[in-house]
Amino acid sequence: MPSSHKKSFLPQKTCLTCGRPFTWRKKWEKVWDEVKYCSDACRKKKKTSNTQV
């Protein structure tokens, strides 16, 4: 019988580029404090959005 896991207890942050919330991922376990963007696409966009400001 498969057990369902609720992920509502995981920490969340807001992406600095798109403003959408994203939740903790296992691959970010050691660097969670340094994570600022929800995806590689947003991380790449930050360079262009910072120069426009």
C-alpha positions as CSV (number, residue, x, y, z in Angstrom):
1,M,0.0,0.0,0.0
2,P,1.6,3.3,-1.1
3,S,1.9,6.0,1.6
4,S,1.1,9.5,0.6
5,H,3.5,12.2,1.8
6,K,2.3,15.7,2.3
7,K,4.9,18.3,1.5
8,S,3.2,21.2,3.1
9,F,5.7,21.1,6.0
10,L,8.7,21.8,3.8
11,P,10.2,25.3,4.0
12,Q,9.4,27.7,1.2
13,K,11.1,30.7,-0.4
14,T,10.1,33.3,-3.0
15,C,12.1,33.4,-6.2
16,L,13.9,36.8,-6.6
17,T,13.3,36.8,-10.4
18,C,9.7,35.6,-11.0
19,G,8.3,36.1,-7.5
20,R,6.8,32.6,-7.3
21,P,7.1,30.5,-4.2
22,F,9.2,27.3,-4.3
23,T,9.8,24.6,-1.8
24,W,12.9,22.9,-0.4
25,R,14.4,20.1,-2.5
26,K,16.7,17.3,-1.3
27,K,19.5,18.5,-3.7
28,W,19.5,21.9,-1.9
29,E,19.8,20.3,1.5
30,K,23.3,21.6,2.2
31,V,22.9,25.0,0.4
32,W,19.3,26.0,1.3
33,D,20.4,29.3,2.8
34,E,22.1,30.3,-0.5
35,V,19.3,29.3,-2.8
36,K,17.6,32.4,-4.3
37,Y,16.0,31.2,-7.6
38,C,13.4,28.6,-8.4
39,S,15.1,27.3,-11.6
40,D,18.1,27.6,-13.8
41,A,16.0,29.8,-16.2
42,C,15.3,32.3,-13.4
43,R,19.0,32.2,-12.3
44,K,20.1,33.1,-15.9
45,K,17.5,35.9,-16.2
46,K,18.7,37.6,-13.0
47,K,21.8,38.9,-14.9
48,T,19.7,40.7,-17.5
49,S,17.1,41.9,-15.0
50,N,19.8,43.4,-12.7
51,T,21.3,45.4,-15.6
52,Q,17.9,46.9,-16.5
53,V,17.3,48.3,-13.0
